[in-house]
Amino acid sequence: MTLHYSATSPYVRKAMILLHETGMLDSVTLAPSMGTPVDPGTMPVGANPLGKIPALERDDGCTLYDSRVICQYLAAQATKGPALYPAAPALWETLTLEATGDGILDAAILMRYETALRAPEQQSAAWIEGQWQKIARSLTALETRWMAHLEGPLTMGSIAVGCALTYLDFRHADRDWRASHPTLAAWEAKFAARDSAKATVPPAA
Ligand SMILES: N[C@@H](CCC(=O)N[C@@H](CS)C(=O)NCC(=O)O)C(=O)O
């Protein structure tokens, strides 16, 4: 299988951590891709019409895209490692937590695109702040309602949250999310110490 990939994409990182945790790294070939909404560059637009990564081309020629689809597919192929998508009813909690991690990423990436891709006179401070408020509310929800799940066995929900927190450090360090979320920060330090997390940390910007 071919995984359209970038070492700085937090959505790709979700799949890479899954591959590390389940011993499946050898099942994919990595195809580097780079691009943005305003310039698709080398993004796999033929395989994924949305022009986004990750995209996973299977050996039968079919392409899966969106990290949530890819991660569920890869987890279903895994023969070892943790049950990253546990059976229902725990599944619903895991999927909601994964959606929370991905939602933080969606907002953080929109903030990044606003400042990196638009001229200063086109940027909206109110819109950027609105995206940050989505992140801030989600961080508070994680800290107050989700710690029991996060402290339990590794799931795709906790991997998504870990990837989202690393991305906040990577692109929005000035927001200093740790200062107001010490419990979550302590959990993130344990997540970051996993071999799979260390092997996939994004390169310095
Ligand atoms: N919901 C998608 C989001 C993927 C995504 O936005 N990836 C970024 C890279 S971090 C991308 O491909 N951006 C290019 C674009 O939006 O055109 C997923 O979970 O895979």
The ligand as a MOL file (V3000), in Angstrom:
LIG
                    3D

  0  0  0     0  0            999 V3000
M  V30 BEGIN CTAB
M  V30 COUNTS 20 19 0 0 0
M  V30 BEGIN ATOM
M  V30 1 N -10.0350 15.4830 7.6080 0
M  V30 2 C -8.7990 15.2170 6.9250 0
M  V30 3 C -7.8890 16.4400 6.9860 0
M  V30 4 C -6.5750 16.2380 6.2300 0
M  V30 5 C -5.8430 17.5550 5.9900 0
M  V30 6 O -6.4100 18.6490 6.0700 0
M  V30 7 N -4.5490 17.4440 5.7080 0
M  V30 8 C -3.7710 18.6220 5.3740 0
M  V30 9 C -2.3050 18.3880 5.6940 0
M  V30 10 S -2.0060 18.5020 7.4180 0
M  V30 11 C -3.8670 18.8530 3.8850 0
M  V30 12 O -3.8090 17.9020 3.1400 0
M  V30 13 N -4.0120 20.1130 3.4610 0
M  V30 14 C -4.0580 20.4800 2.0740 0
M  V30 15 C -5.3690 21.1170 1.6890 0
M  V30 16 O -6.2490 21.3060 2.5620 0
M  V30 17 O -5.5170 21.4160 0.5140 0
M  V30 18 C -8.1330 13.9880 7.5600 0
M  V30 19 O -8.4210 13.6840 8.7330 0
M  V30 20 O -7.3570 13.2860 6.8710 0
M  V30 END ATOM
M  V30 BEGIN BOND
M  V30 1 1 1 2
M  V30 2 1 2 3
M  V30 3 1 2 18
M  V30 4 1 3 4
M  V30 5 1 4 5
M  V30 6 2 5 6
M  V30 7 1 5 7
M  V30 8 1 7 8
M  V30 9 1 8 9
M  V30 10 1 8 11
M  V30 11 1 9 10
M  V30 12 2 11 12
M  V30 13 1 11 13
M  V30 14 1 13 14
M  V30 15 1 14 15
M  V30 16 2 15 16
M  V30 17 1 15 17
M  V30 18 2 18 19
M  V30 19 1 18 20
M  V30 END BOND
M  V30 END CTAB
M  END
